[in-house]
Amino acid sequence: MSLSDHLRYLRAQQGGTNTFMVAQAIGLEKPTAVNLAEKQYRPILDEELVARLAEYYGRSLEEFRWHNARPRKYLTFYIARALKSKELVTLTLRSGRQLRGRAEWWDFGSVGLRDENGRLLVIQRHAVIDWPGAATEWQDV
């Protein structure tokens, strides 16, 4: 799961905190940087912002770096390659469950995965936290 998705998830867990409140709590006048951090499809490059957000949410910087190395754009590359090559994909969900199958399609919000029993599973992209090569394969793209 991308850090952007993780940030939105953590904020939702707080029960309605808005980005202006988060920005104020981490010492920013405006919520612009927080808003952008929650919407990026690439890694967040501002390490100071990442560290401040980790502290605000009471999470480790290492956890935030782990998520930051798995942006949605890299998941897109992984699924697109699998569609073209017909290779099997493995997706690890937030629950820890792993799903394996052939990618049939993808869009901005979900992935269609045909499992070994022939069922078509529709997986919301924000629920995918990891996949093979996630943190290493696409870093130079």
CNS distance restraints for C-alpha pairs under 8 A (distance, minus, plus):
assign (resid   1 and name CA) (resid   5 and name CA) 6.33 0.50 0.50
assign (resid   1 and name CA) (resid   6 and name CA) 6.54 0.50 0.50
assign (resid   1 and name CA) (resid  67 and name CA) 5.84 0.50 0.50
assign (resid   1 and name CA) (resid  70 and name CA) 5.90 0.50 0.50
assign (resid   1 and name CA) (resid  71 and name CA) 6.66 0.50 0.50
assign (resid   1 and name CA) (resid  72 and name CA) 7.21 0.50 0.50
assign (resid   1 and name CA) (resid  94 and name CA) 7.95 0.50 0.50
assign (resid   1 and name CA) (resid 125 and name CA) 7.89 0.50 0.50
assign (resid   1 and name CA) (resid 126 and name CA) 6.00 0.50 0.50
assign (resid   1 and name CA) (resid 127 and name CA) 6.81 0.50 0.50
assign (resid   1 and name CA) (resid 128 and name CA) 5.39 0.50 0.50
assign (resid   1 and name CA) (resid 129 and name CA) 3.62 0.50 0.50
assign (resid   1 and name CA) (resid 130 and name CA) 6.29 0.50 0.50
assign (resid   2 and name CA) (resid   6 and name CA) 6.18 0.50 0.50
assign (resid   2 and name CA) (resid  41 and name CA) 7.65 0.50 0.50
assign (resid   2 and name CA) (resid  43 and name CA) 7.79 0.50 0.50
assign (resid   2 and name CA) (resid  67 and name CA) 5.06 0.50 0.50
assign (resid   2 and name CA) (resid  68 and name CA) 5.67 0.50 0.50
assign (resid   2 and name CA) (resid  69 and name CA) 7.28 0.50 0.50
assign (resid   2 and name CA) (resid  70 and name CA) 4.95 0.50 0.50
assign (resid   2 and name CA) (resid  71 and name CA) 4.09 0.50 0.50
assign (resid   2 and name CA) (resid  72 and name CA) 5.79 0.50 0.50
assign (resid   2 and name CA) (resid 126 and name CA) 7.63 0.50 0.50
assign (resid   2 and name CA) (resid 129 and name CA) 7.23 0.50 0.50
assign (resid   3 and name CA) (resid   7 and name CA) 5.96 0.50 0.50
assign (resid   3 and name CA) (resid  37 and name CA) 7.94 0.50 0.50
assign (resid   3 and name CA) (resid  38 and name CA) 7.59 0.50 0.50
assign (resid   3 and name CA) (resid  43 and name CA) 7.50 0.50 0.50
assign (resid   3 and name CA) (resid  44 and name CA) 7.74 0.50 0.50
assign (resid   3 and name CA) (resid  64 and name CA) 6.39 0.50 0.50
assign (resid   3 and name CA) (resid  65 and name CA) 7.83 0.50 0.50
assign (resid   3 and name CA) (resid  67 and name CA) 4.64 0.50 0.50
assign (resid   3 and name CA) (resid  68 and name CA) 4.62 0.50 0.50
assign (resid   3 and name CA) (resid  69 and name CA) 7.91 0.50 0.50
assign (resid   3 and name CA) (resid  70 and name CA) 7.34 0.50 0.50
assign (resid   3 and name CA) (resid  71 and name CA) 6.73 0.50 0.50
assign (resid   4 and name CA) (resid   8 and name CA) 6.46 0.50 0.50
assign (resid   4 and name CA) (resid  37 and name CA) 5.72 0.50 0.50
assign (resid   4 and name CA) (resid  38 and name CA) 4.15 0.50 0.50
assign (resid   4 and name CA) (resid  39 and name CA) 5.81 0.50 0.50
assign (resid   4 and name CA) (resid  40 and name CA) 6.11 0.50 0.50
assign (resid   4 and name CA) (resid  41 and name CA) 7.47 0.50 0.50
assign (resid   4 and name CA) (resid  68 and name CA) 7.76 0.50 0.50
assign (resid   4 and name CA) (resid  71 and name CA) 7.62 0.50 0.50
assign (resid   5 and name CA) (resid   9 and name CA) 6.14 0.50 0.50
assign (resid   5 and name CA) (resid  38 and name CA) 6.54 0.50 0.50
assign (resid   5 and name CA) (resid  39 and name CA) 7.83 0.50 0.50
assign (resid   5 and name CA) (resid 126 and name CA) 6.02 0.50 0.50
assign (resid   6 and name CA) (resid  10 and name CA) 6.12 0.50 0.50
assign (resid   6 and name CA) (resid  67 and name CA) 7.24 0.50 0.50
assign (resid   7 and name CA) (resid  11 and name CA) 6.12 0.50 0.50
assign (resid   7 and name CA) (resid  37 and name CA) 7.95 0.50 0.50
assign (resid   7 and name CA) (resid  38 and name CA) 6.05 0.50 0.50
assign (resid   8 and name CA) (resid  12 and name CA) 6.08 0.50 0.50
assign (resid   8 and name CA) (resid  38 and name CA) 6.13 0.50 0.50
assign (resid   9 and name CA) (resid  13 and name CA) 6.23 0.50 0.50
assign (resid  10 and name CA) (resid  14 and name CA) 6.66 0.50 0.50
assign (resid  10 and name CA) (resid  57 and name CA) 7.24 0.50 0.50
assign (resid  11 and name CA) (resid  15 and name CA) 7.20 0.50 0.50
assign (resid  11 and name CA) (resid  16 and name CA) 7.18 0.50 0.50
assign (resid  11 and name CA) (resid  17 and name CA) 6.21 0.50 0.50
assign (resid  11 and name CA) (resid  18 and name CA) 7.61 0.50 0.50
assign (resid  12 and name CA) (resid  16 and name CA) 6.06 0.50 0.50
assign (resid  12 and name CA) (resid  17 and name CA) 7.23 0.50 0.50
assign (resid  17 and name CA) (resid  21 and name CA) 6.44 0.50 0.50
assign (resid  17 and name CA) (resid  22 and name CA) 7.24 0.50 0.50
assign (resid  18 and name CA) (resid  22 and name CA) 6.59 0.50 0.50
assign (resid  19 and name CA) (resid  23 and name CA) 6.00 0.50 0.50
assign (resid  19 and name CA) (resid  31 and name CA) 5.70 0.50 0.50
assign (resid  19 and name CA) (resid  34 and name CA) 6.27 0.50 0.50
assign (resid  19 and name CA) (resid  35 and name CA) 6.50 0.50 0.50
assign (resid  20 and name CA) (resid  24 and name CA) 6.21 0.50 0.50
assign (resid  20 and name CA) (resid  30 and name CA) 6.64 0.50 0.50
assign (resid  20 and name CA) (resid  31 and name CA) 4.86 0.50 0.50
assign (resid  21 and name CA) (resid  25 and name CA) 6.18 0.50 0.50
assign (resid  22 and name CA) (resid  26 and name CA) 6.41 0.50 0.50
assign (resid  22 and name CA) (resid  31 and name CA) 7.54 0.50 0.50
assign (resid  22 and name CA) (resid  34 and name CA) 7.53 0.50 0.50
assign (resid  22 and name CA) (resid  56 and name CA) 7.84 0.50 0.50
assign (resid  23 and name CA) (resid  27 and name CA) 6.28 0.50 0.50
assign (resid  23 and name CA) (resid  28 and name CA) 4.95 0.50 0.50
assign (resid  23 and name CA) (resid  29 and name CA) 6.77 0.50 0.50
assign (resid  23 and name CA) (resid  30 and name CA) 6.38 0.50 0.50
assign (resid  23 and name CA) (resid  31 and name CA) 5.05 0.50 0.50
assign (resid  23 and name CA) (resid  33 and name CA) 7.96 0.50 0.50
assign (resid  23 and name CA) (resid  34 and name CA) 6.35 0.50 0.50
assign (resid  24 and name CA) (resid  28 and name CA) 5.24 0.50 0.50
assign (resid  24 and name CA) (resid  29 and name CA) 6.12 0.50 0.50
assign (resid  24 and name CA) (resid  30 and name CA) 7.46 0.50 0.50
assign (resid  24 and name CA) (resid  31 and name CA) 7.75 0.50 0.50
assign (resid  25 and name CA) (resid  56 and name CA) 7.30 0.50 0.50
assign (resid  26 and name CA) (resid  52 and name CA) 6.08 0.50 0.50
assign (resid  26 and name CA) (resid  53 and name CA) 7.08 0.50 0.50
assign (resid  26 and name CA) (resid  56 and name CA) 6.71 0.50 0.50
assign (resid  31 and name CA) (resid  35 and name CA) 5.98 0.50 0.50
assign (resid  32 and name CA) (resid  36 and name CA) 6.16 0.50 0.50
assign (resid  33 and name CA) (resid  37 and name CA) 6.05 0.50 0.50
assign (resid  34 and name CA) (resid  38 and name CA) 6.29 0.50 0.50
assign (resid  35 and name CA) (resid  39 and name CA) 6.51 0.50 0.50
assign (resid  36 and name CA) (resid  40 and name CA) 6.10 0.50 0.50
assign (resid  37 and name CA) (resid  44 and name CA) 6.43 0.50 0.50
assign (resid  40 and name CA) (resid  44 and name CA) 7.26 0.50 0.50
assign (resid  41 and name CA) (resid  71 and name CA) 5.62 0.50 0.50
assign (resid  41 and name CA) (resid  72 and name CA) 5.19 0.50 0.50
assign (resid  41 and name CA) (resid  73 and name CA) 5.34 0.50 0.50
assign (resid  42 and name CA) (resid  71 and name CA) 5.22 0.50 0.50
assign (resid  42 and name CA) (resid  72 and name CA) 6.88 0.50 0.50
assign (resid  42 and name CA) (resid  73 and name CA) 6.00 0.50 0.50
assign (resid  42 and name CA) (resid  74 and name CA) 7.90 0.50 0.50
assign (resid  43 and name CA) (resid  68 and name CA) 5.22 0.50 0.50
assign (resid  43 and name CA) (resid  69 and name CA) 6.32 0.50 0.50
assign (resid  43 and name CA) (resid  70 and name CA) 7.48 0.50 0.50
assign (resid  43 and name CA) (resid  71 and name CA) 5.78 0.50 0.50
assign (resid  44 and name CA) (resid  50 and name CA) 7.42 0.50 0.50
assign (resid  44 and name CA) (resid  68 and name CA) 6.52 0.50 0.50
assign (resid  46 and name CA) (resid  50 and name CA) 6.38 0.50 0.50
assign (resid  47 and name CA) (resid  51 and name CA) 6.10 0.50 0.50
assign (resid  48 and name CA) (resid  52 and name CA) 6.16 0.50 0.50
assign (resid  49 and name CA) (resid  53 and name CA) 6.10 0.50 0.50
assign (resid  50 and name CA) (resid  54 and name CA) 6.14 0.50 0.50
assign (resid  50 and name CA) (resid  61 and name CA) 7.46 0.50 0.50
assign (resid  50 and name CA) (resid  64 and name CA) 6.97 0.50 0.50
assign (resid  50 and name CA) (resid  65 and name CA) 7.92 0.50 0.50
assign (resid  51 and name CA) (resid  55 and name CA) 6.24 0.50 0.50
assign (resid  51 and name CA) (resid  61 and name CA) 5.84 0.50 0.50
assign (resid  52 and name CA) (resid  56 and name CA) 6.11 0.50 0.50
assign (resid  53 and name CA) (resid  57 and name CA) 6.18 0.50 0.50
assign (resid  54 and name CA) (resid  58 and name CA) 6.03 0.50 0.50
assign (resid  54 and name CA) (resid  59 and name CA) 5.00 0.50 0.50
assign (resid  54 and name CA) (resid  60 and name CA) 5.95 0.50 0.50
assign (resid  54 and name CA) (resid  61 and name CA) 5.59 0.50 0.50
assign (resid  54 and name CA) (resid  64 and name CA) 6.42 0.50 0.50
assign (resid  55 and name CA) (resid  59 and name CA) 6.07 0.50 0.50
assign (resid  55 and name CA) (resid  60 and name CA) 7.20 0.50 0.50
assign (resid  55 and name CA) (resid  61 and name CA) 7.61 0.50 0.50
assign (resid  59 and name CA) (resid  63 and name CA) 6.84 0.50 0.50
assign (resid  59 and name CA) (resid  64 and name CA) 7.57 0.50 0.50
assign (resid  60 and name CA) (resid  64 and name CA) 6.68 0.50 0.50
assign (resid  61 and name CA) (resid  65 and name CA) 6.14 0.50 0.50
assign (resid  62 and name CA) (resid  66 and name CA) 6.06 0.50 0.50
assign (resid  63 and name CA) (resid  67 and name CA) 6.43 0.50 0.50
assign (resid  64 and name CA) (resid  68 and name CA) 5.99 0.50 0.50
assign (resid  65 and name CA) (resid  69 and name CA) 6.24 0.50 0.50
assign (resid  66 and name CA) (resid  70 and name CA) 7.08 0.50 0.50
assign (resid  66 and name CA) (resid 135 and name CA) 7.81 0.50 0.50
assign (resid  67 and name CA) (resid  71 and name CA) 7.28 0.50 0.50
assign (resid  67 and name CA) (resid 129 and name CA) 7.68 0.50 0.50
assign (resid  69 and name CA) (resid 134 and name CA) 7.29 0.50 0.50
assign (resid  69 and name CA) (resid 135 and name CA) 5.00 0.50 0.50
assign (resid  69 and name CA) (resid 136 and name CA) 8.00 0.50 0.50
assign (resid  69 and name CA) (resid 139 and name CA) 7.97 0.50 0.50
assign (resid  70 and name CA) (resid  74 and name CA) 6.46 0.50 0.50
assign (resid  70 and name CA) (resid  75 and name CA) 7.38 0.50 0.50
assign (resid  70 and name CA) (resid 129 and name CA) 7.60 0.50 0.50
assign (resid  70 and name CA) (resid 130 and name CA) 7.12 0.50 0.50
assign (resid  70 and name CA) (resid 134 and name CA) 5.73 0.50 0.50
assign (resid  70 and name CA) (resid 135 and name CA) 5.74 0.50 0.50
assign (resid  71 and name CA) (resid  75 and name CA) 6.87 0.50 0.50
assign (resid  72 and name CA) (resid  76 and name CA) 6.19 0.50 0.50
assign (resid  72 and name CA) (resid 125 and name CA) 7.70 0.50 0.50
assign (resid  73 and name CA) (resid  77 and name CA) 6.41 0.50 0.50
assign (resid  74 and name CA) (resid  78 and name CA) 6.25 0.50 0.50
assign (resid  74 and name CA) (resid 134 and name CA) 6.78 0.50 0.50
assign (resid  74 and name CA) (resid 138 and name CA) 6.08 0.50 0.50
assign (resid  75 and name CA) (resid  79 and name CA) 6.17 0.50 0.50
assign (resid  75 and name CA) (resid 131 and name CA) 7.78 0.50 0.50
assign (resid  75 and name CA) (resid 134 and name CA) 7.29 0.50 0.50
assign (resid  76 and name CA) (resid  80 and name CA) 5.94 0.50 0.50
assign (resid  76 and name CA) (resid 106 and name CA) 7.92 0.50 0.50
assign (resid  77 and name CA) (resid  81 and name CA) 6.05 0.50 0.50
assign (resid  77 and name CA) (resid 138 and name CA) 7.84 0.50 0.50
assign (resid  78 and name CA) (resid  82 and name CA) 6.28 0.50 0.50
assign (resid  79 and name CA) (resid  83 and name CA) 6.14 0.50 0.50
assign (resid  79 and name CA) (resid  89 and name CA) 7.57 0.50 0.50
assign (resid  79 and name CA) (resid 103 and name CA) 6.54 0.50 0.50
assign (resid  79 and name CA) (resid 106 and name CA) 7.36 0.50 0.50
assign (resid  80 and name CA) (resid  84 and name CA) 6.37 0.50 0.50
assign (resid  80 and name CA) (resid 106 and name CA) 7.97 0.50 0.50
assign (resid  81 and name CA) (resid  85 and name CA) 6.08 0.50 0.50
assign (resid  82 and name CA) (resid  86 and name CA) 5.30 0.50 0.50
assign (resid  82 and name CA) (resid  87 and name CA) 5.04 0.50 0.50
assign (resid  82 and name CA) (resid  88 and name CA) 6.76 0.50 0.50
assign (resid  82 and name CA) (resid  89 and name CA) 6.80 0.50 0.50
assign (resid  82 and name CA) (resid 102 and name CA) 7.51 0.50 0.50
assign (resid  82 and name CA) (resid 103 and name CA) 6.50 0.50 0.50
assign (resid  83 and name CA) (resid  87 and name CA) 7.26 0.50 0.50
assign (resid  83 and name CA) (resid 102 and name CA) 7.63 0.50 0.50
assign (resid  83 and name CA) (resid 103 and name CA) 5.73 0.50 0.50
assign (resid  83 and name CA) (resid 104 and name CA) 6.59 0.50 0.50
assign (resid  83 and name CA) (resid 105 and name CA) 7.31 0.50 0.50
assign (resid  86 and name CA) (resid 102 and name CA) 6.74 0.50 0.50
assign (resid  86 and name CA) (resid 103 and name CA) 7.64 0.50 0.50
assign (resid  87 and name CA) (resid 102 and name CA) 6.63 0.50 0.50
assign (resid  88 and name CA) (resid 100 and name CA) 6.74 0.50 0.50
assign (resid  88 and name CA) (resid 101 and name CA) 5.21 0.50 0.50
assign (resid  88 and name CA) (resid 102 and name CA) 4.87 0.50 0.50
assign (resid  88 and name CA) (resid 103 and name CA) 7.30 0.50 0.50
assign (resid  89 and name CA) (resid 100 and name CA) 5.57 0.50 0.50
assign (resid  89 and name CA) (resid 101 and name CA) 5.57 0.50 0.50
assign (resid  89 and name CA) (resid 102 and name CA) 6.03 0.50 0.50
assign (resid  89 and name CA) (resid 103 and name CA) 6.88 0.50 0.50
assign (resid  89 and name CA) (resid 131 and name CA) 7.79 0.50 0.50
assign (resid  90 and name CA) (resid  98 and name CA) 6.59 0.50 0.50
assign (resid  90 and name CA) (resid  99 and name CA) 5.60 0.50 0.50
assign (resid  90 and name CA) (resid 100 and name CA) 4.43 0.50 0.50
assign (resid  90 and name CA) (resid 101 and name CA) 6.80 0.50 0.50
assign (resid  90 and name CA) (resid 131 and name CA) 5.84 0.50 0.50
assign (resid  90 and name CA) (resid 132 and name CA) 6.86 0.50 0.50
assign (resid  91 and name CA) (resid  98 and name CA) 5.55 0.50 0.50
assign (resid  91 and name CA) (resid  99 and name CA) 5.21 0.50 0.50
assign (resid  91 and name CA) (resid 100 and name CA) 6.44 0.50 0.50
assign (resid  91 and name CA) (resid 128 and name CA) 6.23 0.50 0.50
assign (resid  91 and name CA) (resid 129 and name CA) 7.68 0.50 0.50
assign (resid  91 and name CA) (resid 130 and name CA) 6.15 0.50 0.50
assign (resid  91 and name CA) (resid 131 and name CA) 4.98 0.50 0.50
assign (resid  91 and name CA) (resid 132 and name CA) 7.92 0.50 0.50
assign (resid  92 and name CA) (resid  96 and name CA) 6.06 0.50 0.50
assign (resid  92 and name CA) (resid  97 and name CA) 5.78 0.50 0.50
assign (resid  92 and name CA) (resid  98 and name CA) 4.38 0.50 0.50
assign (resid  92 and name CA) (resid  99 and name CA) 6.44 0.50 0.50
assign (resid  92 and name CA) (resid 128 and name CA) 5.70 0.50 0.50
assign (resid  92 and name CA) (resid 129 and name CA) 5.79 0.50 0.50
assign (resid  92 and name CA) (resid 130 and name CA) 5.06 0.50 0.50
assign (resid  92 and name CA) (resid 131 and name CA) 6.06 0.50 0.50
assign (resid  93 and name CA) (resid  97 and name CA) 5.42 0.50 0.50
assign (resid  93 and name CA) (resid  98 and name CA) 6.22 0.50 0.50
assign (resid  93 and name CA) (resid  99 and name CA) 7.83 0.50 0.50
assign (resid  93 and name CA) (resid 127 and name CA) 5.43 0.50 0.50
assign (resid  93 and name CA) (resid 128 and name CA) 4.50 0.50 0.50
assign (resid  93 and name CA) (resid 129 and name CA) 5.44 0.50 0.50
assign (resid  93 and name CA) (resid 130 and name CA) 7.08 0.50 0.50
assign (resid  94 and name CA) (resid 127 and name CA) 5.63 0.50 0.50
assign (resid  94 and name CA) (resid 128 and name CA) 6.26 0.50 0.50
assign (resid  94 and name CA) (resid 129 and name CA) 5.67 0.50 0.50
assign (resid  99 and name CA) (resid 115 and name CA) 7.60 0.50 0.50
assign (resid 100 and name CA) (resid 113 and name CA) 7.82 0.50 0.50
assign (resid 100 and name CA) (resid 115 and name CA) 6.17 0.50 0.50
assign (resid 100 and name CA) (resid 116 and name CA) 7.57 0.50 0.50
assign (resid 101 and name CA) (resid 113 and name CA) 5.80 0.50 0.50
assign (resid 101 and name CA) (resid 114 and name CA) 5.26 0.50 0.50
assign (resid 101 and name CA) (resid 115 and name CA) 4.40 0.50 0.50
assign (resid 101 and name CA) (resid 116 and name CA) 6.14 0.50 0.50
assign (resid 102 and name CA) (resid 113 and name CA) 5.47 0.50 0.50
assign (resid 102 and name CA) (resid 114 and name CA) 5.13 0.50 0.50
assign (resid 102 and name CA) (resid 115 and name CA) 6.70 0.50 0.50
assign (resid 103 and name CA) (resid 111 and name CA) 7.14 0.50 0.50
assign (resid 103 and name CA) (resid 112 and name CA) 5.84 0.50 0.50
assign (resid 103 and name CA) (resid 113 and name CA) 4.55 0.50 0.50
assign (resid 103 and name CA) (resid 114 and name CA) 6.33 0.50 0.50
assign (resid 104 and name CA) (resid 111 and name CA) 7.70 0.50 0.50
assign (resid 104 and name CA) (resid 112 and name CA) 5.26 0.50 0.50
assign (resid 104 and name CA) (resid 113 and name CA) 5.72 0.50 0.50
assign (resid 104 and name CA) (resid 114 and name CA) 6.63 0.50 0.50
assign (resid 105 and name CA) (resid 111 and name CA) 5.95 0.50 0.50
assign (resid 105 and name CA) (resid 112 and name CA) 5.09 0.50 0.50
assign (resid 105 and name CA) (resid 113 and name CA) 7.48 0.50 0.50
assign (resid 106 and name CA) (resid 110 and name CA) 5.82 0.50 0.50
assign (resid 106 and name CA) (resid 111 and name CA) 4.29 0.50 0.50
assign (resid 106 and name CA) (resid 112 and name CA) 6.02 0.50 0.50
assign (resid 107 and name CA) (resid 111 and name CA) 6.51 0.50 0.50
assign (resid 108 and name CA) (resid 125 and name CA) 7.68 0.50 0.50
assign (resid 109 and name CA) (resid 124 and name CA) 5.81 0.50 0.50
assign (resid 109 and name CA) (resid 125 and name CA) 5.52 0.50 0.50
assign (resid 109 and name CA) (resid 126 and name CA) 7.51 0.50 0.50
assign (resid 110 and name CA) (resid 122 and name CA) 6.48 0.50 0.50
assign (resid 110 and name CA) (resid 123 and name CA) 5.32 0.50 0.50
assign (resid 110 and name CA) (resid 124 and name CA) 4.21 0.50 0.50
assign (resid 110 and name CA) (resid 125 and name CA) 4.79 0.50 0.50
assign (resid 111 and name CA) (resid 122 and name CA) 5.73 0.50 0.50
assign (resid 111 and name CA) (resid 123 and name CA) 5.19 0.50 0.50
assign (resid 111 and name CA) (resid 124 and name CA) 6.47 0.50 0.50
assign (resid 111 and name CA) (resid 125 and name CA) 6.51 0.50 0.50
assign (resid 112 and name CA) (resid 120 and name CA) 6.38 0.50 0.50
assign (resid 112 and name CA) (resid 121 and name CA) 5.68 0.50 0.50
assign (resid 112 and name CA) (resid 122 and name CA) 4.73 0.50 0.50
assign (resid 112 and name CA) (resid 123 and name CA) 6.45 0.50 0.50
assign (resid 113 and name CA) (resid 120 and name CA) 5.59 0.50 0.50
assign (resid 113 and name CA) (resid 121 and name CA) 5.08 0.50 0.50
assign (resid 113 and name CA) (resid 122 and name CA) 6.43 0.50 0.50
assign (resid 113 and name CA) (resid 123 and name CA) 7.44 0.50 0.50
assign (resid 114 and name CA) (resid 118 and name CA) 5.75 0.50 0.50
assign (resid 114 and name CA) (resid 119 and name CA) 5.51 0.50 0.50
assign (resid 114 and name CA) (resid 120 and name CA) 4.46 0.50 0.50
assign (resid 114 and name CA) (resid 121 and name CA) 6.14 0.50 0.50
assign (resid 115 and name CA) (resid 119 and name CA) 5.49 0.50 0.50
assign (resid 115 and name CA) (resid 120 and name CA) 6.49 0.50 0.50
assign (resid 115 and name CA) (resid 121 and name CA) 7.13 0.50 0.50
assign (resid 123 and name CA) (resid 127 and name CA) 7.20 0.50 0.50
assign (resid 123 and name CA) (resid 128 and name CA) 7.81 0.50 0.50
assign (resid 124 and name CA) (resid 128 and name CA) 7.24 0.50 0.50
assign (resid 130 and name CA) (resid 134 and name CA) 6.35 0.50 0.50
assign (resid 133 and name CA) (resid 137 and name CA) 5.10 0.50 0.50
assign (resid 133 and name CA) (resid 138 and name CA) 7.88 0.50 0.50
assign (resid 134 and name CA) (resid 138 and name CA) 7.17 0.50 0.50
assign (resid 135 and name CA) (resid 139 and name CA) 7.14 0.50 0.50
